[in-house]
Amino acid sequence: MSVNGKTVLVTGASRGLGRAVAEAFLRAGARVLALGRDPDAMAATRAALDGIGGAFEMVPMDVRDEEKVTACIADLDRLDVLVNNAGIAAVRPFIETPTQELRDILDVNVIAAFVVMREAVKKMLATGGGHVINIASDAAIRGIGRMAPYVASKHALLGIGRSVSLELRQHGIRVTTFCPGPITTDIMGTGTANPDALPPDELAKMIVHLAGLPPEIDTQELLIQPAPRWR
Ligand SMILES: NC(=O)c1ccc[n+]([C@@H]2O[C@H](COP(=O)([O-])OP(=O)(O)OC[C@H]3O[C@@H](n4cnc5c(N)ncnc54)[C@H](OP(=O)(O)O)[C@@H]3O)[C@@H](O)[C@H]2O)c1
């Protein structure tokens, strides 16, 4: 199977892993609808990806805006793959973490991801099935000091994915929870990318490969870590 001609929705595609995923699907011949928020980052991504050719559209969207998200997905003629990627993170000692920071992280990483996924699954059920790839983190299966809200959000996303997968696999919906370790992006702020972390382009190719697997292969959870350097 291939993703050529498939309709793919990528959230948080203005930069980082989401942008790499949108690009990789576009290069593989998919029709890509990319959602983003920051106007400058979106303009840069649009300029870069428009040059590839193919069916690419970038739409401004805060994934916390349930009404807008619902309308956007309802408007699609079909949806084959959702890459539920938009996410935020924060690092802070536990006893200094304001309750609001926990709420903010859960709002994007869990509640918005839940809503996008639910609306996407409705569309997929109406058009013959599909594949949801939730971008969690290795933080979905372990703790990280000074990141309790983020870790809580990724554990929750894994739990949602496991549950929805059980409920909907007999209806042609596959759910993959993708759990990478650190990635070379600016999620912690501009200029913070760790060069020894996982390269977004390689992860994006893995995600395209997963989405192109035949329907009888159900990849439920994938843990990916940077290998230790060999030299
Ligand atoms: N970087 C890592 O080390 C790492 C490791 C494991 C998992 N992950 C996960 O990978 C995913 C992508 O992270 P990344 O490293 O690529 O981070 P990034 O470079 O900071 O990109 C995050 C993306 O999410 C979007 N986003 C955040 N809040 C949003 C909102 N409310 N509405 C719409 N879009 C929103 C951002 O859009 P704007 O910039 O346009 O606002 C941006 O496009 C996240 O789910 C993250 O948790 C990251």
The ligand as a Gaussian input file, in Angstrom:
#p B3LYP/6-31G(d) Opt

LIG

0 1
 N       10.743000      17.902000      20.565000
 C       10.818000      16.802000      21.298000
 O       11.841000      16.509000      21.935000
 C        9.648000      15.855000      21.343000
 C        9.848000      14.560000      21.836000
 C        8.794000      13.660000      21.847000
 C        7.530000      14.061000      21.393000
 N        7.359000      15.328000      20.930000
 C        6.025000      15.699000      20.486000
 O        6.059000      15.975000      19.099000
 C        5.030000      16.916000      18.774000
 C        5.636000      18.038000      17.949000
 O        6.589000      18.699000      18.748000
 P        7.820000      19.508000      18.130000
 O        9.029000      19.053000      18.845000
 O        7.767000      19.497000      16.672000
 O        7.473000      20.961000      18.695000
 P        7.452000      22.401000      18.020000
 O        8.559000      22.558000      17.060000
 O        7.323000      23.332000      19.163000
 O        6.086000      22.373000      17.173000
 C        4.867000      22.259000      17.843000
 C        3.757000      22.499000      16.864000
 O        2.522000      22.429000      17.581000
 C        1.775000      23.591000      17.285000
 N        0.888000      23.994000      18.370000
 C        1.154000      24.148000      19.682000
 N        0.058000      24.573000      20.320000
 C       -0.923000      24.674000      19.397000
 C       -2.287000      25.071000      19.427000
 N       -2.889000      25.443000      20.551000
 N       -2.987000      25.068000      18.269000
 C       -2.401000      24.710000      17.113000
 N       -1.127000      24.335000      17.001000
 C       -0.396000      24.318000      18.142000
 C        2.803000      24.668000      17.004000
 O        2.178000      25.680000      16.238000
 P        2.623000      27.237000      16.271000
 O        4.093000      27.257000      16.447000
 O        2.196000      27.696000      14.907000
 O        1.894000      27.843000      17.399000
 C        3.831000      23.885000      16.223000
 O        3.459000      23.785000      14.869000
 C        4.437000      17.373000      20.108000
 O        3.243000      16.677000      20.353000
 C        5.503000      16.971000      21.104000
 O        4.979000      16.755000      22.388000
 C        8.379000      16.227000      20.878000

